[in-house]
Structure formats: structure tokens, C-alpha cells
Amino acid sequence: MTPTITGFERSPDGGKGLARDTRVRWALEEVGQPYEVRLVSFAQMKAPEHLAIHPFGQIPTYEEGPLRLFETGSIVFHLAEQHAGLLPGDRDARARAITWMFAALNTVEPPILELMTARIFERDKPWSEERLPLVKDRVRATLDKLSVHLGAADWLDGAFSAGDLLMVSVLLRLRMSGILDEYENLAAYVARGEARPAYVRAFAAQFAVNAPSIS
Ligand code: GTB
């Protein structure tokens, strides 16, 4: 059965691949699962039909027959459980890869989201200039440790896994701030993720929807 995911009819990022449907597209591409996309407007996201699938009125969602999921981490985990390629077979290695999925979403992403909020939504506030360096330092405090863990390795724990897929996706959001380039090994790690054929296909698919039209 071909699953259907949802994405923005028009992403606010204009095709940079930062909205979370890109993570789900990437996971689907990694496991070779064809999929369909239902594009939704902001109004549609808040309508009862969509709220029945996503209680918080957001994207992405995932529908596969009677199964309806929301939360990107849960969708990626479901795909990794159903298909080979995103989680190791060995019990302990699998548990560690899942730990990295949680680390990406629960430990590394929150300060990055805070930075995006500070840079985009709070930049006109009178206190913004004073707060921004503090928020940036909270991101660095996490990246310092992540960078030490990664060292010279290609991926976080052995072979590429769903943990790397989510971690690269989270770190990608830092690119515009310039902070990612302060960490040579993390910048190379993200570039390695972006070079994967599955990521290239996922990025191209969301770009085809969201690229700014030239008229
Ligand atoms: N915890 C949920 C998950 O992981 O799936 C969070 C889902 C979520 O935040 N979805 C966002 C959404 O639907 C899209 S990705 N927002 C609309 C709303 O809440 O009304 C967040 C996002 C949006 C835009 C950019 N951008 O333009 O750069 C980046 C990320």
C-alpha cells in the first residue's frame, strides 16, 4: 500500500528543505518506499479533517491504510521498523541508534529551534540583541559535545541510521546562522548526509513544490 504524507502547499522556507516533511521524504527514499504527498494550506491544517489526523494541526502526517500517524520522529521510527536500512539488526546497536533519534529531537533540536525563534520572530524586540548571544551559546554548548562524540567518524554510531537522518536534518537548520561552520566535523557530517542519493531525491521533491516561481 502506498503511504500518503502531508507537506506545506507553500513552505515558508521557499524550498530550503527545512520543513519536517523533508525528513519523512528522506526516510521513505532511504528505504525505497514510494509515497504520495497531499499538500495542505495553513487553513487546511487547522480544519477538522486534518485535525483528525494531526491533533496539533501541523505537517507532516503519514497515512498507510487505516494507520494514521503524526510526529516526524514517530513516522521515521515506523518506517525504520517496517523496512531494512535505517536501523541495525543487532539488538544493542538498534537501541543505540534509537537513542540517537531521541538525542536529535530532544537534546540537540530544542536550542536550535530557540535560535530560529530568536532570529526570525524576535529580531524586532528591543531585547533581541542582548538575548541572541545567549541563545547561540546554548546551541554551541550542545554542539561542542556532539562534535567531540562524532570525532572523525562518518556517522554517530557505526553505519548510517535513522539517528543520523534526524541529526543531520536538525543540524541543517543551523546553516544560515553560520554556527554549523564553526564545527568542521559537524559541517562535514551534514554534507555527507546531504550527499546521500536518498536525501538528494527527497530535497528535489520538496523543492519542486516550494521553489520560488520566476515570472
Ligand atoms: N513535533 C512535530 C514533528 O516533529 O512532526 C512538529 C511539527 C511541526 O512543527 N510542523 C510545522 C508546522 O506544521 C512544519 S515544520 N507548522 C505549522 C503550524 O504549526 O501551524 C516547522 C517549520 C516550518 C517552517 C520552516 N521554515 O520555513 O524554515 C521550518 C520549519
Boltz pocket constraint, residues with backbone or C-beta under 6 A from the ligand:
constraints:
  - pocket:
      binder: B
      contacts: [[A, 11], [A, 12], [A, 13], [A, 14], [A, 18], [A, 19], [A, 20], [A, 21], [A, 45], [A, 56], [A, 57], [A, 58], [A, 59], [A, 60], [A, 70], [A, 71], [A, 72], [A, 73]]
      max_distance: 6.0
